[in-house]
Amino acid sequence: LEEMAGTPELSISGSRVLDVLTSLCSLYGSQFREILFGSDAVSSGAVLNNAIVLLNNAPVRYNVLEAPLAEGDVLSLMPIFEDE
């Protein structure tokens, strides 16, 4: 994801994880979206099952997309790749 974004870190505002991920998908396109969500579209209520989300270095396990964010929170994304 860092390679696609061209930076290891950026600031994006949003009140919940889904807001930030939607902004990232808009910025970086369909390939970025597919890495995070698979072939499902974000707007279809897709489940984030291709990435691990850390919020302030702690994993978000339940209702990850609806997890609230506050100013200064750090959201980290780690894609899950399957061995082929």
C-alpha positions as CSV (number, residue, x, y, z in Angstrom):
1,L,0.0,0.0,0.0
2,E,2.9,2.3,0.7
3,E,4.2,1.8,-2.8
4,M,0.8,2.7,-4.3
5,A,0.4,5.8,-2.1
6,G,4.0,6.9,-2.7
7,T,4.4,7.6,1.0
8,P,4.5,5.7,4.2
9,E,2.3,8.2,6.0
10,L,-0.4,10.7,5.2
11,S,-3.1,12.7,7.0
12,I,-6.8,12.2,6.1
13,S,-9.7,13.3,8.2
14,G,-12.8,11.1,8.9
15,S,-15.0,10.3,11.8
16,R,-14.7,6.5,11.3
17,V,-12.5,4.0,9.7
18,L,-14.8,3.6,6.7
19,D,-14.6,7.3,5.9
20,V,-10.8,7.2,5.8
21,L,-10.7,4.0,3.7
22,T,-13.3,5.5,1.3
23,S,-11.1,8.6,0.9
24,L,-8.0,6.4,0.3
25,C,-9.8,4.4,-2.3
26,S,-10.9,7.6,-4.1
27,L,-7.3,8.8,-4.1
28,Y,-5.6,5.6,-5.1
29,G,-8.2,3.9,-7.3
30,S,-9.7,0.5,-7.9
31,Q,-6.5,-1.5,-7.4
32,F,-6.1,0.0,-3.9
33,R,-9.7,-0.8,-3.2
34,E,-9.4,-4.4,-4.4
35,I,-6.3,-4.9,-2.2
36,L,-8.3,-3.9,0.9
37,F,-11.8,-5.2,0.1
38,G,-11.3,-7.8,-2.6
39,S,-13.6,-7.6,-5.6
40,D,-16.5,-6.1,-3.5
41,A,-17.2,-2.4,-3.7
42,V,-16.9,-0.3,-0.6
43,S,-20.4,1.1,-1.1
44,S,-21.9,-2.4,-1.2
45,G,-21.2,-2.9,2.5
46,A,-18.1,-4.9,1.9
47,V,-16.3,-6.5,4.8
48,L,-12.7,-5.5,5.2
49,N,-11.2,-9.1,5.1
50,N,-8.0,-8.5,3.1
51,A,-6.3,-6.2,5.6
52,I,-5.6,-5.8,9.2
53,V,-6.5,-2.4,10.8
54,L,-4.5,-1.1,13.7
55,L,-5.9,2.0,15.5
56,N,-3.2,3.6,17.7
57,N,-1.2,0.3,17.4
58,A,-4.0,-1.9,18.6
59,P,-6.0,-4.2,16.3
60,V,-9.6,-3.3,15.5
61,R,-11.4,-6.6,15.7
62,Y,-15.2,-5.9,15.8
63,N,-17.1,-3.5,13.5
64,V,-13.8,-2.4,12.0
65,L,-15.4,-0.1,9.4
66,E,-17.6,1.6,11.9
67,A,-14.8,2.2,14.5
68,P,-14.8,5.8,15.5
69,L,-11.8,8.0,15.0
70,A,-10.7,11.1,16.9
71,E,-8.3,13.8,15.9
72,G,-4.7,12.5,16.3
73,D,-5.6,8.8,16.0
74,V,-3.2,6.8,13.9
75,L,-4.7,4.2,11.5
76,S,-2.4,1.6,10.1
77,L,-3.3,-0.8,7.3
78,M,-1.6,-4.1,6.7
79,P,-2.8,-6.0,3.7
80,I,-3.1,-9.8,3.9
81,F,-1.7,-11.7,0.9
82,E,-2.4,-15.3,0.2
83,D,0.3,-17.6,-0.9
84,E,-0.3,-18.7,-4.5
